[in-house]
Amino acid sequence: MRPLLAHAITRRAASGPDSGLRGQPLEQIAGGELALWATRWDAEASLARDDAFAHHDLVVVLCDAGACLPIRFGTWLADEAAARRSLEAEQDRFTSAIDRLEDRREVAVTLLWHEPETAPSAKPVAAGEPAPEPTAGAGGPGRAFLEGRRTTYVGTAERRREAEALANRLAAELATDQGDVRHETCPSSEVALSMSLLARKDEADALKARAITAVAALSGVRGVVSGPWPPYTFTEELGSGRGG
Amino acid sequence: MSGPLAALPDEELTLLDLADRLLNRGVVITGEATISVAGVDLVYLGLNLILAAVETIEQRDARRR
């Protein structure tokens, strides 16, 4: 039997889309009060970029039809029976998440630093090339090395403080409930903040408009506001997922 | 501004944001029913998304020249 590529969990539905990724059959597998939607997939075919976005399109359709829990892309299930057992075993957890996220959408805010952070030792070291010796200063090479390390650390800490301040400012301006916000500061040298905001479906576009206005008022960063999307970031309770 | 992300227009950054959510978030099904979640192929897929986005910019710039 061919494996299943999972897309989303919903309450049991009388009907829904019947075509999955690449035109393959879309299965609705019932387990208790819930249903898991999955494409029956040819084991020989590997996933590609377009499949990720096709998965998203399918999740959007399912979430527009009713309460829906998006499943992480790339989740494979052995067969229908195994999927059913998994649904039944975690019925309470999934039901609770579906109830919490019913008619909710996610708006994403990403802030990029105007100037990415760089280490104070400006000259990059090529692969295979030995690292340069620390310059001997008034206190010798050891002291110069430690001071360089300290400067890097202070710079990073300063960036984190700035990013946290930006996160707090946006959360205060945009979120009515702080439980509806997840964020990660400085996930890379270029990115100051990756934030997700949860909103009621009928209020998501208004939240996005307010977010666009809010990020435009920030200095030192470029802001990009995206969505609304299905609530990918909020499928797990606060503290068990990423960011927070 | 410098760095690979800085060169991307908002639309491409939005796609990267979406790809990050598809690959790294969403409910995780645990237990014996799950064959795998993510893995090496998806790490490659994530990188591929970034490279494709940067490539799009380069092609657009080349056409302008």
Interface residues (C-beta under 8 A of the other chain):
Chain A: P3 A6 I9 S46 L47 A48 R49 A52 F53 H55 H56 L69 P70 I71 R72 F73 G74 T75 W76 L77 A78 A82 A83 R85 S86 A89 E90 F94 A97 E106 A108 T110 L112 W113 H114 E115 P116 S188 S189 E190 V191 S194 S196 R222 V224 S226 W229 Y232 T233 T235 E236 G241 R242
Chain B: M1 S2 G3 P4 L5 A6 D10 L13 T14 L15 D17 L18 A19 D20 R21 L22 L23 N24 R25 G26 V27 V28 I29 T30 G31 E32 A33 T34 I35 S36 V37 A38 G39 D41 L42 L45 N48 L49 A52
